[in-house]
Amino acid sequence: MAENHKIQIKGLLRFSYLSENGFAKSTQGMEKTREMLYAPARLDRRFALFERLALHSLKLQEDQDFTVGILIGEDFPAQARSRLESLLDGFNAAHLIALPPMIHIQAVKAAYNALPDDPDATHIATFRQDDDDAMHRETIGRVRRIGTHMLGMRDTDDAFVIAFNRGLYLDADAEEPVSEWYERAPLGIGLAMVARKGDAATVFRRNHRQFMQYYDCYTEVTQPMWIRSVHQDNDSGASPTGRAGTLRPRGIRRCLREGFDLNHEMLAGLKSGGSG
């Protein structure tokens, strides 16, 4: 008889978490990094993106059977923490996790371990989400359905990856703020790794662009599944690595409305320097 599989889905979103490494600017030292992360103007911009894109899309998920850790530093500014707690109030899937500065991968492991376990789960799907990007409303549901089907057909119990390589880039300062792209390698938004419960592997184990060199990967380009924002605070280069899509403005408007419950007017306040 085929084994019955049950996947528990756990996500992690780092909200200006001060780690000992992991930032492109980490080489400037902890104090400089802390000053950069916690600058009031930057936090205001981050909150605008988080509320309009990341949190909005998490609450929008059609499959709400998941948990997501919102990782912050223990020294996160008190006023900003109160603001974040207010935004998360009533959203039971979210768990605010505060940690001291740690090596990035150790902090990720501690954050995932802080999320509640489903004792009946056979596998854990860990997904990643950035505080300035959005996932399509079907993302969690797709991870669960694809993961369950893959577990039933694979000949190995090794961890595997589910990725969505088609999405939208948002640059609110550009003349055409939203454009469609097909990425040539997995992008981090909604990216998930499915592993047997007890396996230490998570979706943060390796650079997401390199996953196809180390794991079986299932990728979809059926429809745009994410919105990646381009702005002055991007830590890494937020530029497409694949080919441009063919959606015309009308198709993009429909995609924003149907997949993300957004429109251009709602995104206009995310221009660089604006408070959202």
Secondary structure, DSSP 8 states (H G I E B T S, - for coil): ------EEEEEEEESS---SS-STTGGG-HHHHHHHHT-HHHHHHHHHHIIIIIIHHHHH-S----EEEEEEETT--HHHHHHHHHHHTT-TTEEEEEE-S--HHHHHHHHHHHS---TT-SEEEEEEEETTEEE-TTHHHHHHHHHHHHHHH-S--S-EEEEE-EEEEE-TTSSS-EEEEE-SS--STT-EEEEETT----TTSS-GGGGGGTSEEEEE-SS--EEEE--TT-SS-----SEE----HHHHHHHHHHHHS--HHHHGGGSTT---
